[in-house]
Amino acid sequence: MKVKDFDYELPESLIAKYPSVPRHSARLMVLDRNSQSIKHDNFWNLPEYLKEGDLLVFNNTKVIPARLYGRKPTGGRVEVVLTDYIKPDLWKALVGGKKIRKGLRIEIAHDFGVEVLEHIEEGKFLVRLLGEEPLKLIDRYGHIPIPPYLRREEERIDREYYQTVFAEEEGAVASPTASLHFSEELLKKLESRGIGSAFITLHISYGTFKPVKTENVEEHVIEPEYVKVPEDTVDKIREARERGRKVVAVGTTTVRALETNPFKSYEGWTELYIYPGYEFKVVDALITNFHLPRSSLLFLVSAFAGREFLLKAYREAVSKKYRFYSYGDGMLIL
């Protein structure tokens, strides 16, 4: 498959620069794979498309303020963007500046620093965070690494709205954006309809923004990301399936977590790369946002919905002026 076959035209004016407020006020496009039909609605009405006993599975990862600004011992300024979680004090990171080498210590604050341990590839290093309780120090001194295509700096609204309302497990450097549409009010509405919920954790790395540079889809490589699928989530999935109900993955990261080790609890790393031709084993329905052209996320959603049907839906979304990308509108694929 050619990467160029997953392209579409998008006016820059349709890239959502700011979130919908309230969260559930975003628009919702509903795709039915059986009838090949497309409906247009509001995210608040999501429960109308689900049944009692259906199970929504969310990613409860928490975005950390992964952009750090510091100085070298010489006084030179350095920007460190944490990209891949390994453990709380050990990360892969993009380090900007001249003469970045092994052993360099960068001061972020009087009680917080970064030590460069190893060069990985151009601009990317293995680093250790220096200080007590590194995740708290990141939260205190860091800045939210909002997606580069927003073409603006972090603002106060991002601290709240680039985080899900159920974010719990710290370690992501990008948000599971399909979940940003879920407000406390919508979650209560879903619960009142008997629609269940469960959680996985997948710490999204900076690789989610990594452009596909290969000519063929199959040649692209996904960077490993930490994932945890608890036993109680697996139990809920089995129960829903036994009752003939749908397992609805909220977001592409949830899909990858559930499909990495199907119907089993799991903690470790996933490099699962899903593109057309993949046979889904766990996921029956998908809630997702509108993704970048030629991206691995678009490949995954195309695998689930069918490339031609999905691109038809994207063209319709453009014509109806849906909002795209992280802060954009949502899609439910049944």
C-alpha positions, 0 to 999 in steps of 0.5 A: 500500500502506498502512503500517498493513497491516505491523503486528503485536502484540508483547509488550514481554517478547519484545524481546531486551534482551541477546544470545544467548551463545554467538552461535549458540545463538539460535533459527532460524525457517525459511520455505520460500516454495514450500511455505509451510511454517514450521520451528523450529530452532536457529541452530547447525543452519543448515548443514542447510538449505544445500547445498555450493556455496551462497554466504553474503554478509555485511556486514563493516561495523564499528560505531563508538562513535558517541555522543560526550559533550562541552562547549561553550566556555561549559561546557554539556554536549552529546551528539553522535550520529554518524548518517551516514558521509560520510568519516572526519572528516565526518559527519551527526550529531544534536547535543543542547543549546541554541544549536547553530549553525554554527561551534560547536566542541565539546570531547570530549577534550583531543585530540578535538573536533567542529565544527558546519558546517551545520544540515540539519534539526531536531536534525541537523547536518553536522559535522567531527571535529577531531583526528588519525585520527578513527576511532581517537579515536571508538573511544577516547572514544565509546559504542556507540549501542545501539538505543533500544528496548533502553531501557538504557545501553551495557554492557560486553557490547555492545562485543563482542556488538553487533559481528560476529566479522568486522567490519572496515570502520569506519563503521556506527552500527548493527550488521548484526544478522542476522550477530550469530548467526555465531560463529567455530565456526559459520563453520568448520562452514559452511566444512567443508560447502563453503558459501562466503562473501563480503563487501560493506560497507554502513555502516548509518546512524541512519536504520535506526531512522527511523520510517515516518511516511507513510500509504502505503509508497511515499511513505517515503524511504530515507536514502543509505548508503555501500556497496561491493561488491568484484569478488571478491564479484561473481565468487563470486556469478556462480560460485554462480549458474552452478553452480545454487547459492543466493546467500544474503544475510545481512541486509537491508543485504546485500540492498540492497547486492547489488541496488543494481547487480546482478552488478557491483562498485560503490562509492558510495551507495545509496538503494535502497528495497525494498518489496512488488512489487520483483523480486529479481535477485541474492538467492535466500535471506535470513537476517534477524532479526525487525523492528519493525512498520511499518518499512522493514526489514519492508517489504523482508522482506515483498517477499522472503517475501510479506506475508501469509506473513511476518506469519503467521510473525511471529504464530507467532514471538510465540506460540512466544516468539521473541526479537525485534529486534537481539539477537533470534532469526533467520529463514532464508527459502528 
